[in-house]
Every structure is written in C-alpha cells, then in structure tokens.
Amino acid sequence: MENIISIRGLKKVYRMGQEKVFALNGIDLDIKKGEICCLYGTSGSGKSTLLNMVAGLEKPTRGSVVIKGIHVEKLNEKQLAKFRQKYVGFIFQSYNLLPNLTALENVTLPLMFKGYSRKARNKEAIKMLKAVGLENRLNHKPNQMSGGQQQRVSIARAFVEKPEIILADEPTGNLDSKTTIEIMELISGMAEQYGQTILLVSHDNEAAAYADRIIHIRDGLIERIEVKDKYYKKFGLKESASYA
C-alpha cells in the first residue's frame, strides 16, 4: 500500500528571547493510505505541532511534509486553502461549530464552498447526519446539543466530502469514557467504510487504541512506534519489518 503522507527531517524551532525551543527536532515518518495513525504524547511533546505541519497551519523551520506527492510546506495560503478543500477534513477537540447555525447548516458548509446547490448539499448533509445518529437533531443549534452530539456534527462535517485524509486534534478530549468509545467507533468505522487515512492526536489511551500504529512523541522526537497486529494484517506486511 502506498504512503499518502511522507515526513522527512521535520524541525520547528521557536525563539523565546535568546533561547531556542525545539518543538520538533527531526521527525521522519511515513503514513500509509488507509491507515489510522495516532500521534501520542503528553502536553508539550510536539504532537499537535506535528499535526499543524501536516495541515499546513504552520511552516517548518526545516524539513518537508509531502502529501500525495505535494510539498505542503512550499504552498502559499491560497494554494493551501485549495489543497485542504480537496483532500483534508478536520475534527477538533472544541468542535468548532458555528453557534448560530443548525447541525444541518454546519455540515453543509464544506459543500457550499465547493459550489454544491442548496438541494444537493442538504441531501449529502442529511445523509451524513443520519450516519452519525443525529437524524433527529438536524435543526438543533450547538447550544441545544450535548458535547457528544456536537462532536458527531463535527465528524459529519469532516466526512461529508469524503476527503482522503482526516486530521483529528484531540477529538475526544472533552468527552467522557463512554462517549469517547462511541466517537472513536464512529470515526474508525467511517474511515474504514470510505478508505480514508486518519492522523489522530491524542493523550488518551482509549482513543489511541483504535489506531493501527501509535507514534509516541516526546520532546519533539519520535520516542518509539507501537505497531498493532491489525496494521500488519491490513497492509499485508511482515512483523519483522520496520515501519518508522
């Protein structure tokens, strides 16, 4: 199976007065198409910085991020916007829903930006909201829903275009254990259904357990890579090989 994301020599250095802080200090990582990969570590480990680099939200000090053969670090803001629109969906810890819009309207937003007609985008959004179990919450606004329901709307919005890559930043960080399991079952099941790649940031063992590989990050470096049995089976690989 091909690599959809390739990261090489990635460094991010911040200056704080006279001091240099290495948020990332030389990351090499390949992620396969269809993989669920978790960046795992404590606060300040560099995992969210790495996700931001993949998303093009921050520029690296050095190194490269190549997605589908495209050097993300070389794209300007306009090119990045088009790239994300075409290939990437986002799920955030804080849901990032527009408070004055209903669940249906929030989910239609990505389709609106792609020029879908109102009828077409409503049809796709309703289908996706039904898939996440919110067919009875179409006209509810975020403040009328629980945290778990709001995250389901966020997931529906991320998946509605069926992007090849989903970037999820602590998607269960504000949820209890039971809801965490429900949300991760939903995310992993939909990714499997649509053949999508998920790059997940988490410090939660329950969320990380759904990954094919867990990339343990500490002090801006990959400390170790935990490869699950399902990874070898999914991609038809031998367990003796190295998959960093």
C-alpha positions, 0 to 999 in steps of 0.5 A, a space after each residue: 500500500 502506498 504512503 499518502 503522507 511522507 515526513 522527512 527531517 521535520 524541525 520547528 524551532 521557536 525563539 523565546 528571547 535568546 533561547 531556542 525551543 525545539 518543538 520538533 527536532 527531526 521527525 521522519 515518518 511515513 503514513 500509509 493510505 488507509 491507515 489510522 495513525 495516532 500521534 501520542 504524547 503528553 502536553 508539550 511533546 510536539 504532537 499537535 505541532 506535528 499535526 499543524 505541519 501536516 495541515 499546513 497551519 504552520 511552516 517548518 523551520 526545516 524539513 518537508 511534509 509531502 502529501 500525495 506527492 505535494 510539498 505542503 510546506 512550499 504552498 502559499 495560503 491560497 494554494 493551501 486553502 485549495 489543497 485542504 478543500 480537496 483532500 483534508 477534513 478536520 475534527 477538533 477537540 472544541 468542535 468548532 461549530 458555528 453557534 448560530 447555525 443548525 447541525 444541518 447548516 454546519 455540515 453543509 458548509 464544506 459543500 457550499 464552498 465547493 459550489 454544491 446547490 442548496 438541494 444537493 448539499 442538504 441531501 449529502 448533509 442529511 445523509 451524513 447526519 443520519 450516519 452519525 445518529 443525529 437524524 433527529 437533531 438536524 435543526 438543533 443549534 450547538 447550544 441545544 446539543 450535548 458535547 457528544 452530539 456536537 462532536 458527531 456534527 463535527 465528524 459529519 462535517 469532516 466526512 461529508 466530502 469524503 476527503 482522503 485524509 482526516 486530521 483529528 486534534 484531540 477529538 475526544 478530549 472533552 468527552 467522557 469514557 463512554 462517549 469517547 468509545 462511541 466517537 472513536 467507533 464512529 470515526 474508525 468505522 467511517 474511515 474504514 467504510 470510505 478508505 480514508 487515512 486518519 492522523 489522530 492526536 491524542 493523550 488518551 489511551 482509549 482513543 489511541 487504541 483504535 489506531 493501527 500504529 501509535 507514534 509516541 512523541 516526546 520532546 519533539 522526537 519520535 520516542 518509539 512506534 507501537 505497531 498493532 497486529 491489525 496494521 500488519 494484517 491490513 497492509 499485508 506486511 511482515 512483523 519483522 519489518 520496520 515501519 518508522 
